Amino acid sequence: MESKDKRIKYPFHKLRHVNEKEYRKLQRQIPHIKERNKKYAKNWHEKNREKMRVYDKQYNKEHPEQIKEKKKRYREKHSDKVKTRHKQYMFKLRMGVLKALGNKCVRCGFSDWRALQIDHVHGGGLKELRSCNTKKYYEKVIKDIEGNYQLLCSNCNQIKKHENNEFPNIKVKKNGT
């Protein structure tokens, strides 16, 4: 006669010589118990999501040094993963900037994203770039509603720089002399 319960029977009575901690650890490795524990944890997390968020926020506020150290260890251990994620984030942010500015050169209509550059309509872009990091700069460009930025392809941007004499520390004379 086959039992309806197809779970494997484990001889737990033989494991009683192990300490309680080891016994619980071994018990959690049994497939049906492992699956039950995963379901319980998932349900608990879904029900208590806001409670956990508040707790985490409070903990982070009270233990900034531990959090900083934990993040540092994670970045050191998973440096490739962190770099990849950062590159993907910055790429999405750049695509957002290009989309916000029209996805093509204002002068000639060139639309290959690899050659498009953000240009300051009134100049002074280098100074602004040096004052903040790339992420903040991109966010500032996306939020701009005054029209201080435009998209130019590499060629048009260089031509504009020459026409407006925008090269730092270099005085360019007109008419090639």
CORDAKA-V951727 format. One record per backbone hydrogen bond with DSSP energy under -1.0 kcal/mol. CO is the residue of the C=O (numbers start at 1). NH is the residue of the N-H. If there is no record, write none. Layout:
co: <CO/CO>
nh: <NH/NH>
This chain:
co: <10/11/12/15/19/20/21/22/23/24/27/30/31/32/33/34/35/36/37/38/39/40/41/42/43/44/48/49/50/51/52/53/54/55/56/57/58/59/63/64/65/66/67/68/69/70/71/72/73/74/78/79/80/81/82/83/84/85/86/87/88/89/90/91/92/93/94/95/96/97/98/99/105/110/112/115/117/119/120/124/125/126/133/134/135/136/137/138/139/148/150/151/152/153/154/155/156/157/158/159/160/161/167>
nh: <12/14/15/18/23/24/25/26/27/28/30/34/35/36/37/38/39/40/41/42/43/44/45/46/47/48/52/53/54/55/56/57/58/59/60/61/62/63/67/68/69/70/71/72/73/74/75/76/77/78/82/83/84/85/86/87/88/89/90/91/92/93/94/95/96/97/98/99/100/101/103/102/109/105/115/154/152/150/123/128/129/130/137/138/139/140/141/142/143/121/119/106/117/157/158/159/160/161/162/163/164/166/170>
